[in-house]
Amino acid sequence: MTAVQHPSRRQAEPERGRAMKLLTAPASPFGRKVKIVAIEKGVLDRIDIVAVATTPAAPNEGLACDNPLAKIPTLVQDDGHSL
């Protein structure tokens, strides 16, 4: 069974040499878990770790652009999509 992709939802071609971006806070235990998995999978060298300050009362606007919930950690893939 193959998935049919809607024409307006085609993914952009990833730029060569562009790394993924992990938006996290140094104190975040969930961000540390993502880093541990990246180390175990051998992809940590492809991820730029960006420290982000955010609180529920004052969400970070830059983070909200990548993750509408403005929660960390957020992984921005090399094609621009966020997880």
N, C-alpha and C positions, 0 to 999 in steps of 0.2 A: 504494500500500500504506500503510495507516495503522496506527499503533501503538495497541494496546489497553492502556489503563492499568488496572492492578489497583486495585480500589476502596480498598484500605487504603493504597495508595501515592500517593494524590492529593497534588499539590503544594499547599502553602498559598498563599493570595493574598499577593503582595508588599505590604508596607506602603508607603503613599505617603510620599515624602520620606526614606525610609530608604536609606542608601548601602551599597554593597558595602564589605567590609573586607578589606584585604590584610595578612595576618600575615606579616612578614618581618623579617630582621635587616639593619641598615645595611651590613654587610660581605658580604652574600649576593649573589653574581653572578647567581643565578637570580632573586632578587627584583628586581634591577635590570633584567633582561630583561623581566619582567612589566610593570614600570613603563614601559619603552620602548614596548612594544606598546600599553599603555593610552594613552600620549601619541599614538602614531601613529593609533590608532583614535578618538581624541577623547573618551575616557571617563574620563580621569584625575580630572576634577572630580566623578565619581560614586563614587570610591573613597577610603575613609579608610585611610591607611597607618598600621599599628600595629607599632611595633618590639617584637620578642619575643626574649628571651634563651633559648636552648635549646642543649643539647649532647646527644650520643648517650648519655653517662653519666648525665645528669640532665635528662630531657625536661621541658618546660614542661607542667604539668597543664592550664592553660587552653587551650593549643594542642592538646593531646590530646583535648579536648572537641570541637573543630572538625575535627581530622584525626587519626584513630586511630593513624596512623603517627608523629605528633608531628614532622612534617617541615615545613620552610619552603621556599618560600613556599606559603601556603594562602590561597586566595581564598574568602571567605564571601560568597555571593551575597545579594542583597537579599531573597530568599525563604527564607534560612536554610540552604540547601544549600551544601556546601563542595566546592571543586575542589582 
